[in-house]
Amino acid sequence: MSDFLQETRRRRTFAIISHPDAGKTTLTEKLLLFSGAIHIAGSVKARKASRHATSDWMEIEKQRGISVASSVMQMLYRDCVINLLDTPGHKDFSEDTYRVLTAVDAALMVIDAANGVEPQTRRLIEVCRQRDTPIITFINKMDREGREPLELLDEVERELGMPCVPMTWPVGQGKAFGGIVDLRKQQMRLFAPGEAKRGDDDEIVPLAQAEQLRARFGHDFEQAEGNIELVREAAPAFDEEAFVGAQQTPVFFGSGVNNFGVQEVLDALVDLAPPPAARHVTRADGSEHEVPPHGEGFSGVVFKVQANMDPSHRDRIAFVRVNSGRYESGMKLRVQRTAKELRPTSVVTFLSQRREAVEEAYAGDIIGFTTHGGVQLGDTITHGDAPADFGTFTGLPFFAPELFQTVELANPMKSKQLQQGLMQLGEEGAIQVFRPNTGGAMLLGAVGQLQFEVVQHRLKTEYAVDIRLMPCRFTGARWVTCDDAAAMKKFVDENEGKLALDAADTLAYLLTSAYDLRLSQERYPKVVFHPLREHA
Ligand code: G4P
């Protein structure tokens, strides 16, 4: 087997998703602890500045700072290299989350046993479903009184639109939580609270000794046995192909804070989650081809750009998901969009607690290129010698903003800094910037209100520009395309005042009311109004 194939096959890259407070941070930390990537619980948690959704931009700033270090974590477990990607919890940054989900091969969904599937989880599920991302489900907080396991499974099944396949089953719950039965290994892991222990410390009893378990856990064990029998009849057997094709989700129960049920999840990531698969690229002539992960030439895609924390340096980190080949330090690189060479000042890999210069990386890995510019969200980066018509990876979504504000400059002398700041923040995906065709003030478009606050604050602190944000009449946008040049010209001529170019110079039509879209579609049937733009 080639080295490439071997290295690719041992990669697992997944995102951890949940509604805030379900226990994502805790579980992340425990996965790192169990893999040996960190030694003391509390280190990830400590970096989480504020757990709660907040409308205070100072907190958001702190979170932003923290996320550079903690949003990508690599760990070794058994013979696998596991890349774990965190997703922002706040709904106003959901665009970021969607993009992170384009960079993974599976998702780990954390659900609070008392709350079930919560609104934010629902949105994330939709994105996973669109992309057919396989989902592993972890039902957390079994040490607290929660809902019946059967009821929870039913809800997950309905929300996901796919059957649940329990891999473990809880015995009791809350104060009476006795542990979990591993349905594959036919053994029960007995629950003992505490943050200091590892999986090896738990008492394990084979189901062959069910009498002993019945004696210890009484009714709870018998009820679990009954439920296990019930789901064995009702639920399908675990089928790897169905899971990888997002047709069923394996479900695990546990308690993250008590290090309980974590081992099973980590093993599932290695045993069940898929290694990187081939990815599509589109060439300039519109033709598509597949890039196999073990293909020799290095290629990757930028799914996140983040300004560095030191405001005196305008450098940014472009997070690249490697899609094929091997990255080696010092390698010549090219940005396919511009055909220009990329000369990063540093290239790092993200270990659990630190960044480290990367020696080599394979498909599935995430590496960070520090640059002074020249890279945008969605860019395809290849080896410098890759063919000029390599094409670009598609699928990175930009959502049509739902909120708009116009920018007014407090000091007109700062117009150049404003342009530069907005361009860079736009390239990061922090906000969408639109230039109206008829001139006039620049427009900012966002999906969540907090994005405006962050941009205003960052313009001030990083670019020394004070802006005022003013309400404006626009309530939405659609990117427009049309195969018929004459029809397009007519549309453009008649709507000049409502057209704008976005940061990628793609034409957008700005909506002023809910009816606007319907009326325009009727009036210009040949024009297509897109709610989503994929980076091309
Ligand atoms: P998040 O990243 O999804 O937002 O959640 P996070 O891990 O921060 O967990 C949210 C709260 O739930 C924390 O409590 C955490 O300790 C608790 N938690 C996580 N897993 C479990 C579990 O298995 N059982 C129980 N009972 N609680 C759990 P907190 O009181 O808000 O914070 P802290 O002071 O304990 O850190």
Residues whose N, C-alpha, C, O or C-beta is under 5 A from the ligand:
A	BS01	G4P	S18 H19 P20 D21 A22 G23 K24 T25 T26 L27 R51 N140 K141 M142 D143 R144 G254 S255 G256 V257 N258
